[in-house]
């Protein structure tokens, strides 16, 4: 199963895990190519433990996870996010359901 499909099918759980770690907003940041190995997320909020968040998301998704902090990411990263608190990731590679909101 592709990472995008895993993220889409677990979006509610991802938001719950993130909220439990003090994250206000989490966005799925898809790779430039079809990845089957890791899910990248852009997060904003008072993160207590980066390692804890990553471990909990990896346990939930069953794949590797990379976490990027919104305040340290370039503007282009925010534009590339395909889902945020307002929507779920789409299976379509071209559809953008929402950008990351600062």
Secondary structure, DSSP 8 states (H G I E B T S, - for coil): --HHHHHHHTHHHHHHHHHHTTEEEEEE---SS--SSEEEEEEEE--S-HHHHHHHHHHHHSSEEEEEEGGGS-HHHHHH--B-TT----S-SS--------
